[in-house]
Amino acid sequence: MWSGHSLRNLLGLALAAGVLACGEEPTEPALPVSESAAPASASAAFFFREVSAGDYHACGIAADSRAYCWGDNEGGQLGDGTVTDRSRPVAVVRGVQFSQISSGVYHTCGVSTDSRVYCWGNNDNGQLGVTGLRRLRPVLITVHRFRQVSAGFRHTCAVNLSDVAYCWGNNLWGQLGDGTESDRPAPVPVAGGLRFRRVSAGDAFTCGVTTDNRAYCWGDNWQGQLGNGTRNRALVPVAVSGGISFRQVVAGGNHSCGVTGSNRAYCWGNNETGRLGDGTTTNRLRPVEVAGGLRFAQVVPGSPGHTCGVTTDNRAQCWGDNFAGGLGDGTTSQRLAPVPVSGGLQFSGVSPGAYYTCGVTTLNRAYCWGHDGQGQLGVGGTEPPSFGAVPHRTTPTAVLGPL
C-alpha cells in the first residue's frame, strides 16, 4: 500500500490532470443563507473558537460562527469559490454559521448551528455526500441532522442527534463500516447498532468512541491502526484491545490515539517516527501509554508522522516526526516522547496536519507551526526556504486575520 505522503502526491497529480480539468460544477440549489460572509478586517483582532488542520490546508470557526480556511486549495477545499491557494484566512462563502468544522485532505466538512452538514472540495469518491464533481462552495447534505462530522482522506463520517454514526465516500478498505467495500455518495449507517459520542475519519480507516466509553475502529489495518491486536482490515467496527475506557479516540494517517477518563493518553499503529510517543519506534497492534506521565485533555494524531496533545493545564505537547518543525519546539529533531511546544502559550486545542500543526489558545487566538509550502500556517506568505527547499516555522506563529 502507498504511504500517506506518496498517496497524496499521487492523488494531487491525478487531480491536476483530471478532476481539476473538468468542466463547470453542477448547478446547486439555492440555500437559505447569504452567498458570502463579510470578512473581518485584517487589522482587527481575529478570534477563533476552533481550528482543524487538514493535510495541507486548515479551517477555523471564528467568534461569529463563520468559517475561514487557508492553505492548499487545489480541490476547492477552502470553500471560497476558487482553486487558488491562500496564505491567510479567507471566508467560506454562503455565510453558513458553523458549530464544528473538520479539514480532510482535499475536502472540508462542517456542522452548522442548526445541525446540518455542509461539505466542499474534491468529490472523486462521493466524500461530500452528494453526487457529481468537486464543489468550490459548501453543499448541503439534506437528509440528516448531525452534531459532529469528521473529514478523512476520501471519506467522511458523522454522528447524528440520536448518536448513530454514518459514513460516506471511499470504501475500498471498509472505512465506512457498513460491511461492504462499495463507495457511497450519500450517508450510510455504520453497522453494529453502536451508539457513538464521536467518530474520527483517518486516511483509510475510522475510529469512534461510544456513549459508554468504548473505542471501536474499522477499515484499513495494515499498520495495526485499528488497535485490535491484528493487521486484518475490518468492514465493521471492531473493539480496540485492552478493555480501556476512553472518552476520546482520534484516527490519524496510519496511527490512532485516545484519552481515558483519567486523562491518560494511549496510541497504537505505525510508530516509525516515534509518533506513538512511547519512547520507541516499534509499531504497536494494541494501545500503549504515551511516555512521560502527563495528563491530557486532548490528543490528536496527524498524518503522516507526528502527534500533538493538550495537557490538563493547557500546555501543548508534540512528538514524532519533526523535519519541518511540526512539533513546535524550536528544532527539527525527531522526538520519541512528548516535548513542550515553545512559547509558553496556553492552548484549548491543537490539530496536527501533514508536517505542521495548528492550535487555538485559551484566549481564542490561532497559531500554527511547521511546514508552510502551501500557506497552511496562515501567516501571510510562506517562509523563505531556509530549511533546504521546505518553507517552515519551528515555533508557533499567529494566524493573521483575513484579507
Secondary structure, DSSP 8 states (H G I E B T S, - for coil): ---HHHHHHHHHHHHHHTGGGS---------SS-S------TTS---EEEEEE-SSEEEEEETTSBEEEEE--TTSTT-SSS---EEEEEE-TT--BEEEEEE-SSEEEEEETTS-EEEEE--TTSTTSSSSS-EEEEEEE-S--EEEEEE-SSEEEEEETTS-EEEEE--TTSTT-SSS---EEEEEE-TT---EEEEEE-SSEEEEEETTS-EEEEE--TTSTT-SSS---EEEEEE-TT---EEEEEE-SSEEEEEETTS-EEEEE--TTSTT-SSS---EEEEEE-TT---EEEEEE-SSSEEEEEETTS-EEEEE--TTSTT-SSS---EEEEEE-TT---EEEEEE-SSEEEEEETTS-EEEEEE-TTSTT-SSS-----BTTB-EEEEEEE-----
